[in-house]
Amino acid sequence: MKRVKFLSAVMVFSLSVLTISDVWAENAALILHFDKSSGSLAPDSSGNFNQGILENMNDSCWVKGKTGNALKFNGKDAYVRCEASKSLNITGPMRIEAWIKPAELSKDSAILAKWDNVANKYSYLFRIDRRSRKLEFNISNTKICVHGSTPLLTDKWHHVTAVYYPGKYMRIYLNFKLDGEKTSSVPKMISSNPNLDTFVGAYKSGENQNNQFNGIIDELYVTGSFAEDQPVNIDRQLAYLKEEIMPQCDEIKGRIDKLISDQPNVKKAVRERIEDIGGRITAVKKSLADNKKPDSGQIASFCDQVSNAVAKYKKLETELKFSSLFKTSK
């Protein structure tokens, strides 16, 4: 009876650490929100008890993150270690997601790794490549990898995703937009290394560590199972659209309305350009309001449409500052 009570308590505790945002993560192997403000452990909200052990880090490393708090890595000897477990010894489909804010891009910087280059044990390594300053995702060995196409920026938040689907593809997404893909010679499984720990912010190099990350990491998710046609988590992608993209949309729409109001005699051609941009933004907002459950492709399209409209408006603003386009033509 005591054993039953104990197991029940453990189950209740496991459920209690899950937040509403984790409902989608039924197949999550690891969820590190990094929302504490002190302590040497980072709780795992996946229910797999893969807590992160902070190495060479103190309470000052708990800083403000993208959502709540996060962990700041010094790029020298700080990292988080999750002890070897069955749930993190992923050999099938895999998705790694995180918010990162790099402070340095001049050296290789690991985001998440189950990797030991001294012992020749290679499972997965998601990092920033120092030469290109782009994302890189390796599985099983350094020859099986996919590279991103967009250089990252220092002191700026990026949402990064690495995805592997057996025999089909390896992909990298930057801010939920496909940034790199490999579809040929994709292995049918990731090498199994059941006794190898998983590191955040570095990878194992014998008794030492390598590729130490310099910057902030937040909201780390590792998923071990998903549908082939759903490489990106729709809930998080939709949240990105609403929280990151749509505020830009509202800001630009307000500036457009003010521009038209302040300059009633603006040239017809310019007014048409301004109204076209405003119309594009209004159309996206209406589509999003009408479609309560857009799919991943639709969300990506919404993001692209808003980003393009914002870019066009900023270009127009720049042109107007250095021209006589505001003058009325007769």
N, C-alpha and C positions, 0 to 999 in steps of 0.2 A: 504493500500500500504506500509506503514512504517513497518507493521508487516511482510509482505512478504520479504521486503528488509532485515529485521533483521534476519529472519530465513535463508535466503540465505547466509548471512554473516557467520552465525553460521556453516552452512554446509561446506562452503569454509574453515573456520578455522579448523573444524574437520578433513577434508581431508588433510589439510596442515601439521598437526602434525604426519601423518602417513608416515613412511619411506618405502623404497623399501622392506626392510626386513620384514615389517609388512603385505605385500600383502596377505600372506597365512592366516593371522589371521582374516578372515572375521567373525568368531564366537568368537573372543577374548572378554573376559569380562574385562580384565585388562592387560595393558602392561606398565611396569615401566622400562624404560631404565636407569634411574638414571644417566643421562649424563650431568646434570648441574654442575656448579662449586661453586654455592652459592645459598642461598635462603632457605625458610622454606617449600616449596612445591615441590613435585615430579610429573611432568605432566604425565597424562595417555594418551598413544598413541593409545588406542583401539577405541577411538571415543565415549566412554561411560561416559567420564568426571568423572572418579573415581580417581581424583588426590589424591596423598598421602600427608598427613600432617605430617611433621617431628616433633616429640615430644622429648624434651630434647636433641636436636641435634643442632649444629651450623655449620658454613661454613667449619670448619676443618674436618667435617665428610664427605665432598665430596672429594673423593680420586680417584686415578687411579684404574680403574677396569679391568675386563677381556676384555671388549670392551668399549673404551672411559672411562668415569668416572663411579663411583659406590658410594655406601654409606657404611660407616664404622660404625658399632654398638658397643657400649662399654660393652655390657653384663650386664649392671646394670639397667639403666632406659631409654635407648634410644629405640625408635621404630617408625614405620611409621603407621599412621592410615588412612584408607580409609572409609569414612562414609557409613553407610548402604545404599544399593541401590538394585534395582531389579536385575540388571545384575550380582551382586556378591552374590545374594541369590540363588546360584546354587543348584538344587535338582536332576538334571539328570547327564548325562556324564560330567566328569570333568578331566582336565589335568592341573597340576601345573609344571612349569619349571623355573629353575633359575641356575645361576652360583653362587656358594658360596665358600668362603675361610675362614673357621673357624680358629679363633685364640685360641679357647679353646674347649675341648670336655668333660670336667669333670662335666657338668651339662646339663640338658635337654635344648635344644635350638630350639626355634620355627623359622621356615622359613616363613611360611604363616599360618594364623589361623583366622577362624571365629568361636570363641570358648569362652565360659565364664563358668568356672567351679564353680563359686559361684552361679550364677543365673541358673545353670543347663541347659544352652543353648549350644548345640553342633551341629555344622554343619561339619566343616573340620579342621584338624590340621595336618600340615606337619612339622616334626621336626627331630632333632637328639636326639637319646636316650642316656642318659649319661652312663647307665650301659654297653651297648654294643658298644657305639660310632658308631652305625649304624643308617641308616635312618628309620623313622617310619611314617606311614600315617594312620590317624584315621578319620573315618566319623561317625557322629551321636552320638557315645559315645565311650569311651575308650576300650570297648570290641570288637568293630568292627575295626580291624586294620590289617595292613600288615607290616612286618619288612624286612629291607634289610639284606643282608648276608655279606656285606663287610665293615669292619671298615673304617671310614674316617680318614684322616690325617690332622694335623694342618698345617697352612701356605701353603696350597696347594689348587689350584683351582679344584673344582669338578662340573660337570654338573649334576644336580639332577632333577628327574622327578617323580611325583606321578600321578597315573592314576586310575580313577574309571569309570567302565561301569556298569550301573544298572543290578543287578541280574546275572552278568556274571563274573566280575573279579575286583580285586584291585591289582595294580602293583606298584613296585618301580623300576626305572631305574637309574643306576649310570654310568655316561659317556656314555649314550645311550645303555647300556647293561643291560638286565633284571637282577635285583638283588634281587627281592622278589615278590611273587605272592600269592594271596588268591583267590580261585575259589569256595569255599563252603560257604554257609550262607552269601552270598553277598546281602545286602539290595537292594530293587528295587528303592529306592530313598534316597537322603540325607535329613536329617531333615531340615525343613524350619525355618529360624529365620530372618524374613525380617527387623527387627529393630536392628540387631546386626552388629556392625562395623567389618571390616576386618583389621587385623593387620599384618604387616611385621616385623619380628624380635622379636615377643613376642605374647602372647595371653592375652585376658582380664580376669581378676580375680576380679570380683566385681568392686570396685573403683580403683583397682590396676592392675598391670600387672604381668605376670609370664613367665617363660621360655625365658628370654631375651637372644638374640643371641649375641655372642661375635665374631666379625669378619666382613667380607665384603660380601655384597650381590649385585649382578648385574643382569641385563637382566631378570627381573621377568615377566613371561607370565602366564596368567590364561585363559584357554579356556573352554567354556561351551558346546561345541558340536563337535563331530567328529565321523567318522565311527568306528564301533566296531573293524574292522581289521586294524585300523591305530592308535594305542595307542600312538605312537611316531611321532612327526612331522618330515617328511622326509627331508624338506628343511634344518632344523637345524641340523639334523643328518648328512646330506651330508656335510654341512659346517664344522661340527666337524671332519669328516673324512679328508677333504681337508686341514683344518687349523691346526688340532692337530695331526692327525695320519700320514698323508703323509710326513710332514717335517721330522719325525723320519725315515720314509722310505728312503728318499733321503740321510739323514745323514749316516745311516747304509750302504746303497749301496755304498756311497763314501768311507767309511772306509774299506768295503770289497774289492773294486777295488784297493785301496792303499795297503792293506795287501797282495794281490796277486802279485802286481807289485813289492813291496819291498822284497818279499820272493819268488823268482822264484823257489827255490829248496825245497820248503815245501813238506812234505810227501804227497804222493798221497791221502791217506785217509783223511787227513786234508783239502787238496785242494778240494776234492769232497764235504766235508761238507760245506766249504765256498761257493763254487759255487752253491750248492743246496739252501742255504739261499738267495744268490743273485738272483737265478732263481725264487724263490718264490716271492720276492719283485718285480721283473720285471714283473711277471705274473699278480700281483695285479694291477700295474700301467697300464698295457695294457688293462686289463679287465675294469678298470675304464674309460680309454680313449675311449674304444669301446662302452661302455654302458653309454649313456648320461643321461639316466633317470633310474638309479637302484632303486629297491624297498627297503623297510626298511630291509628286511631279507638279501638282497645282500650287503647292506652297512654294516650291522652288521658282515657279513661274511668277508668282506674286512678288517674291523677293527681287527677282530680276527686273520686273516692270517698275517697281518703286525705285530701285537703285538707278535704273536708266533715267527715270523722270527726274530724280534728284540731281544726277550728273548733268542733264540737259539744262536744268534751271540754274545750277551754279555756273555753267558755261555762259549762259545768257546774262547772268548778273555781271560776270567779268567783262563781257563785251560792252554792256551798258555803261560801265564805269569809264571806259576809254573811247566812247563814241558819242555821236549826236543822235542816236537812235530814238531818244526821248522827244526830240523835236517834232512838232507836228508837220506833216507834209500836206500841202494843199493839192 
